[in-house]
Amino acid sequence: MSAVESTESTKDVMSEVADPSLRALIEDFLVDYAHMIDDGRVEEWPDYFTPDGFYQITNRDNYQAGRPIGIMQCKTQGMMKDRVKAIFEANVFEPHVYCHLLGRSRLREEKPGRYHARTNFQVVRTMQNGGQDIIATGKYIDIIACDGNAPKLQDRRVVLDSRRIDILIVYPL
Amino acid sequence: MAVSAAEELSDPLIWPKEGVARVPYRVFFDEDIYALEHEKIFRGPIWNFLCLEIDIPNHGDYKTTFIGEIPVIVTRDEDGAVYAMVNRCAHKGALVCLKEHGNDKMLTCIYHSWTYDMQGKLRGVAFRNGSRGKGGMPEDFNPEEHRLEPIRVEIFCGMVFGTFSEKTPPFETYLGPRMSGFVKRSMGRPVKHLGMHSQIMHHNWKLYAENLRDSYHATLLHTFYTTFKINRLDMDGGILMSDDGMHHISYAKRDTLKEDGEYAASGVHSAQYDSHLNAPEFMDMFPEIDDGITHAIQTIFPTLCVQLTLNSLAVRFFVPRGVDKTELFWFYLGGEDDTEEETQMRTMQSNLTGSAGFVSLEDGCINEFVQRGTTGSLDKESFLEMGGRDVANSEGSRATETAIRGFWKGYRELMGV
């Protein structure tokens, strides 16, 4: 099943998330994710996913064409942990921080405990010398598993509007 | 008498007497040298990568690309053949094709509706005969003298190359038998796109050309690779070059890995890394080519690289965007008849390379550090003596800068410096 089919084509038959407390729970979760990256707690990043969670950074062109390779792809939580480990122990790069700005999420219920979300975002990167650029703008297309009070990402596609990356991407978005 | 490029520059470039074992830093930030490269290299007797044949499979398909900074259109005409031309209207010089790809019967400049066929010949000029008997082009206006500037094309292993020069030899002669044979190894089969992105790097294009040929840095800067024993200097491998030194192959054989005390003794960062992966399956590979080589990087002068690392097949193409800016395109490919499982493996292995690649992301910034480190140092030069001072194949060792010296040998001959 392609990314588009799994996350978007079913939305017309899915209902809105009507329960305000459930909406608040999921919204807070999505905001917490962004703050976790922005605050440099990337070691917590895999915990935001289910063990078989899928994460990908790709771009609009690849996503719409159903092409499987993006810029970063993890098909398990284990692969996310390897990403984190590489950031700290292997990869070399100039220090920088992100600031995520999120739009309001559109939430739909596929079935109880399983929700689809689309959230627009922008990320500003600040380098150690003070240089600032918007390095990413696009949308999160998410499938969120939520049993009880602990939402987890089952599938997060970070779909960038631009095919062009400035310099590199180290930290997940 | 031909004037050498060194003399054409208002401030002549004198290459250091040590030859290709030195590179004056000035070549990375001098605007005049950059302009001269467009004349001597990109418009010179070389083959420039334009696109993949699968980008323009049908009659009427076109794709836009660049040779140096020169905008180019590649088309497939009704006759099925591939054509290339400069994307610059013969009238006022506007871009003719604005979209990156499309399909059309004619190419029309939106400014004054000059219309060209898919081979670039001028077929229509709006108001050529004026309006109400007045205006219009002079009587001796000859459309045949006003076409899109043509570029000679050759296709090799599904890749389209173009040249401005009549002197450029046929593509296989340009590459030589060893290099063209190795391109066939990687690309001599039907392929399909699996994904693409590009990366802006803030440095001169030649620093990436060097970086691709720099097998010395691979295991030192990119410590992820070393740690997981994919590509270490102590594996069997080597550097092979074309006779002119311009193109190269760097290869490694994973299965023959042996421990080398050098790493542990020198205490380099890469040896200190805990090699345990939570999910090593992302590097699972399927047997594809039966020659033991698991890692191959091949450059084709000036701005192309074909990679086949494990099963990760990709064409990397870089475009200068000014003297201190370069855009690197990553075209990830699969075999046309790959199984779902094989596509999965290529997809997961793609984590190794690209702008977020475990073993390549540093290249996005390292050459910028060189750019920043060297800008303004007019009389200083780099020192390239690892593996000797000459341009020679290096079988059995990749601790060498021989392929970088090969690049500069070709560069100097073309530029006359």
Contacts between the chains, C-beta under 8 A, distances in Angstrom:
chain1	res1	chain2	res2	distance
A	57	B	356	6.8
A	58	B	195	7.1
A	59	B	197	5.8
A	61	B	196	7.1
A	62	B	195	4.7
A	62	B	196	6.8
A	62	B	197	7.4
A	65	B	193	7.6
A	67	B	193	6.0
A	67	B	194	5.7
A	67	B	195	4.3
A	67	B	196	7.6
A	68	B	194	5.8
A	68	B	195	6.3
A	68	B	343	6.2
A	68	B	344	7.8
A	68	B	347	4.5
A	69	B	194	4.5
A	69	B	195	2.9
A	69	B	332	4.4
A	69	B	346	7.4
A	69	B	347	5.3
A	69	B	350	4.6
A	70	B	195	5.9
A	70	B	197	7.2
A	71	B	197	5.5
A	71	B	354	5.8
A	71	B	355	5.9
A	71	B	356	4.9
A	72	B	351	6.6
A	72	B	356	4.4
A	73	B	347	6.3
A	73	B	348	6.7
A	73	B	350	7.0
A	73	B	351	6.2
A	74	B	351	7.8
A	75	B	282	8.0
A	75	B	348	6.9
A	76	B	279	5.5
A	78	B	278	3.7
A	78	B	279	3.5
A	79	B	278	7.1
A	79	B	279	4.2
A	79	B	282	5.7
A	79	B	348	8.0
A	79	B	351	7.8
A	81	B	278	4.5
A	81	B	279	7.5
A	82	B	277	5.3
A	82	B	278	5.2
A	82	B	279	5.7
A	82	B	282	7.5
A	85	B	274	8.0
A	85	B	278	7.7
A	86	B	224	5.5
A	86	B	358	5.5
A	89	B	223	7.9
A	89	B	273	5.5
A	89	B	274	7.0
A	90	B	223	4.7
A	90	B	224	4.0
A	90	B	227	6.4
A	90	B	273	5.9
A	90	B	358	7.1
A	91	B	223	7.8
A	91	B	224	6.7
A	91	B	358	7.2
A	91	B	361	6.0
A	91	B	362	6.7
A	92	B	221	6.6
A	92	B	223	7.3
A	92	B	362	5.2
A	93	B	361	6.9
A	93	B	362	6.7
A	93	B	365	5.8
A	94	B	365	5.8
A	163	B	196	6.8
A	163	B	197	5.0
A	163	B	198	5.6
A	164	B	197	7.3
A	164	B	198	4.8
A	164	B	199	7.2
A	164	B	200	5.9
A	164	B	327	7.1
A	165	B	197	6.3
A	165	B	198	7.1
A	165	B	199	4.9
A	165	B	200	7.1
A	165	B	355	4.1
A	165	B	356	7.6
A	165	B	364	7.9
A	166	B	199	7.9
A	166	B	200	5.1
A	167	B	199	7.3
A	167	B	200	6.9
A	167	B	201	6.6
A	167	B	202	6.9
A	167	B	355	7.7
A	167	B	364	4.7
A	167	B	365	5.6
A	167	B	368	7.0
A	168	B	199	7.1
A	168	B	355	5.3
A	168	B	356	6.7
A	168	B	361	4.5
A	168	B	362	7.7
A	168	B	364	3.4
A	168	B	365	6.0
A	169	B	355	5.7
A	169	B	356	4.1
A	169	B	361	7.2
A	170	B	356	7.2
A	170	B	361	6.3
